Amino acid sequence: MRWALTFSNDLTTQYFMKFFIDTANLAQIAEAKELGILDGVTTNPSLMAKEGITGKSNIYKHYKKICDLVEGDVSAEVISTDYNGMIKEGKELAMIAENIIVKVPMIKDGVKAISSFTEMEISTNCTLVFSAGQAILAAKAGATYVSPFIGRIDDINWTGMQLITDIFEVYSMQGFDTEILAASIRNGLHIVDAAKAGADVVTCPLDAILSLLKHPLTDLGLQKFLEDHAKAAK
Ligand code: E4P
């Protein structure tokens, strides 16, 4: 994809940012899907807990429901933090559906696990990424996606979006094909800025996606069109 951008004259149409929804809420996933713009879903243990889904069996059943609802990639995060546990869990998660992406934290055993999953041809999303150095390790290990957390960096008064710019520059320069998945998105401006910074994917809460629709001039313009139409019909 980044290669397409570099040689954009004849290949620009191949480059566009994917939209994932960042939730485990089935109704919200369905609402985003109805817009016709949904390319996938990301979840994490906090989002599953928010839906009240507990216990391995229920959690796996819920992942299956999400995977049945969307055609695109669905990130499902391992809970284990040791290599053997992550490998066992990742293999189980990958068995749930073909579109499962095993989400692995950016820790030492996580990088090791991603390398092994790459050899096993199991797709991965390296999560909790807060630096370009971490993103290089994820890419070297063969992660399918890397998830830099924009909002959480903003929360500590640093500039989250700069991380997308930095990773994009490094990956482009080095030819890494790991996709940059801008995560921890808080609002519509984050979505636009992630697109400008070169993110391959943006994963957002539903309200951030819907906020892109809003502009007062659109509302005023529509109101005027409808009023003029009604007047002319009299
Ligand atoms: C997605 O993969 C992340 O888990 C998520 O975007 C984190 O977002 P938050 O910082 O709003 O919890």
Residues whose N, C-alpha, C, O or C-beta is under 5 A from the ligand:
A	BS01	E4P	D22 T42 T43 N44 S147 G151 R152 A183 S184 I185 T203
